[in-house]
Amino acid sequence: MKHKVTFCPDDKQVEVEEGENLLRAAMAAEVHISASCGGDGTCGKCRVIVEKGVVEQRPTSKLTTEEIEQGYVLACLSTIKSDLEVRVPPESRLGKFIEREKAPASHILSAKGWEEHLSSWQRRPPIQKYYIEMPAPNLSDNVDDLKRIKRELGKEHGLEAEVDVDLSVLKYMARVIREADWRVTVTLLENNSSVKIIKVESGDTAKENYAAAIDIGTTTIGARLIDLKERTAVAQASNYNAQASCGEDVISRMIFSTKRDGLIKLQSLVASTISELLMKLADKAGIKFSDTSCLVLAGNTIMTHLFLGLSPKYIREAPYIPTASDFPWIKAKDCGLDVFGETYACCFPCVASYVGGDIVAGVLASGVSRSKKLTLYIDIGTNGEIVLGNTDWMVACSCSAGPAFEGGGVKHGMRAAKGAIEQVRIDCGTCEPMILTIGQTKPAGICGSGLIDALAEMFLSRIVDQRGKINVELNSPRVREGKHGPEYVLAWADETANGEDIVVTEVDIDNLIRAKAAIFAGISILLESTSVDISDVEEILIAGAFGNYLEIERVQTIGLLPEYPFEKVKFVGNGSLIGASLGSLSKEMLLEAKEVASKMAYLELSADNKFMDKYISALFLPHTNVELFPMVMKELKNR
Amino acid sequence: MAFQAPIDTYQGKIREVIMGGESNQITVGGEIAMPFHFFEGEMSRKPVIAMEVYDVAPDNWSSAVAKPFRDVLSDPVVWAKKCQDEFGADMICLRLVSTDPNGENRDPAEAAETVKAVLEAISVPLCVYGSGNIEKDGEVLKKVAEVTEGQRVILGPSQEDNYKPITAAAIGYKHNVSGLSPIDVNMAKQLNILMTQLGLEADRLVMDPSGAALGYGLEYVYSIMERLRLAALQQNDEMTQMPILCDFGREVWKAKEAKTEDEPSWGDPEKRGILWEFMTAASMLIAGGDVLVMRHPEAVKLTKKFIEELMS
């Protein structure tokens, strides 16, 4: 249910879902209230008066009984329960912010609701569990154990296909079925037309069938546990890829892999991160490790090679050829996931050296490969991959953006996890910020979307110039000369989780500008080489491991995306992880992935000397060709 | 039917930048077609030549280029006057090399006094270039701007890391600025945007896309200049429509082909150096140079003749 919230005295309105946080509603309405604790409720600055309507308020010691009687609430602790009229008292006001045209609040397509995409595929997971009760053998019914299982599968579950079996299963099977008194659960891997028995367990465990979807990112690995019976996600976790200690980007990882024992080390590092995540997921969901019967992984070509222990050496050398783009189902323990011995795993097929399974997964999950609409799909990560096309044709390219969008290489950068600053507004008179964190706790760092927000705001409030240089002559304590050059203080030490000032440095900004320039340049070249004008594109989809609040407007302000109608831009979240999740639920989808991967054409940017030129011209806010960004320039002027 | 050469049409126009005080103004720019393409559009103004003068006697000039200035090298005022009166310089480019903190480290006020003295002695417009030291140039050019108020001096080189003080000084005392960028179309344009964003009028700007000598990167600078000019004229890109200043004299005389003296098989060293500078100048003219900063009087003479011939 939607509610209308009116803020006085600005007389600004916003429509939000019931249960939305009042401070977030204020941010959406471009009403700016002091908030320095990230929405934790500890700074007590976001005091507002509810004049009409109902909010649900968490208790706070920051308001006196008298104040509460007068209708005072802390915006960050209030959830909206009805239409509201809210007054922002003078002491809570942050001054006048930059007025801008509002993007519709619905520009966020969050990771919830991902399973609705599945309707387009048959819901038949590649890994199935069947409970069977067999008659015990006797002298007249004396077929062997394996035939007996197959017979029962055919009889009770109508399974007619040729059934294969793992030797490792045969080794323990005879004992297990006897101990279980001929009542067992058989796990089958259904791949294409073949079916294979991969596990036999005692008793009925058909309900405990889980899959883990894993996005192997260069910087971050995301994992989600899926209940295959209920078709729901039951737990989610992410962590930095431990390989980061061997180099930040795919190139340095490839170089590392050619050193002595380098490949083995990289493989075991990624396996250890995945292993830990899987254990964490099992813990969170309260299941046994062995109940995770299937892993579906999606990663870029190099990450996939390294996970499988394949040398990426020849990807790095011209003409850049991967060992394989299509991978077999494997046993997880063959890739160092020892705890998950009988778990089977499959990796999404890749397109080319620098366009991998993560993109294939994302393109499928977001519906691009089945859509008639000409879509631009952009995965913003350490590598920025861009796909243009629809169900008839697709062209992809890849550019190296660096880890900045995932908080890497940024002084106070962090993943989009609890405590990460994800939304920022800055008052252009006083340079005072308003910040909101994921989980509304004390800020611990800044995640990608927070950085984009911060840069956009710093640019519009003239704290940085178009080259990304901080103006240290500004008369504000927040702008200062730091140890490593000029910096802007987003949160003072006494408001942060670790008791340190959280700053955005000029070096951070430089990294972020380089990252956005690489992606913008990639987009420009992809459009140019297909002779498509941005106005011909019917939809833009953005994927990436951001928080929940990536604001299209800010993305355009810094020139990461061309100016384009807000309402046609959608944020799909971690497309790779959603794709992997769907793959674990539908073997049909996994088969289609192969088709999509082979259909996608690859555009090699390094073969094109135009890239460098486009890149340099994008190393500017919003862009050297400012005429491409009339809206942003208008905003800058009207500040 | 007779062959008809294809003719390009352009939408843009190069800005006109006025230099000098009220009595000695000259204007550069105004082109509406590619350089010397008279069949495509007018080029009403000749490119101008600014001759280099150092504020202290240079110690590393080869005798081929030092010879014509032998009697004036230690006095910038007389040197500048000689360039104007005897060698026909359209402008003087005074280099404040003495301010370099790694050299003599003269203070801004002292350097500004030299500028003032030179300005009083000459009747052609002035261009003042700092030592190239990022921080010091900001301070020095500010002082220079102050003492030359109203004379529309070109202050430079203004670079990405010191454009702010230099541009502010130019705005305050009404001068022109030369923006130096590292052989890149986009960076040249970015610097123009940054300086105009500070409030400097676009017609007070010239671009210095870095100097290069024949055999030492000339073709890079050439193609960058050509691309800047095409963007300005064909795409009507406002932020590339500034006249171009080519600072190559010092690059030429650094080249071993120009400065080597004891290599008889290479021919007469003086003639060789002069031709090296002239060939560079000729290329810069064809690429779209509006202000050429040059060193040897004979090269200047040849270049002037070349311009006359191209214009007629």
Chai-1 contact restraints between the chains, C-beta under 6 A:
chainA,res_idxA,chainB,res_idxB,connection_type,confidence,min_distance_angstrom,max_distance_angstrom,comment,restraint_id
A,I616,B,D184,contact,1.0,0.0,6.0,A-B,restraint_1
A,I616,B,N186,contact,1.0,0.0,6.0,A-B,restraint_2
A,S617,B,N186,contact,1.0,0.0,6.0,A-B,restraint_3
A,F620,B,Q190,contact,1.0,0.0,6.0,A-B,restraint_4
A,T624,B,N186,contact,1.0,0.0,6.0,A-B,restraint_5
A,T624,B,K189,contact,1.0,0.0,6.0,A-B,restraint_6
A,T624,B,Q190,contact,1.0,0.0,6.0,A-B,restraint_7
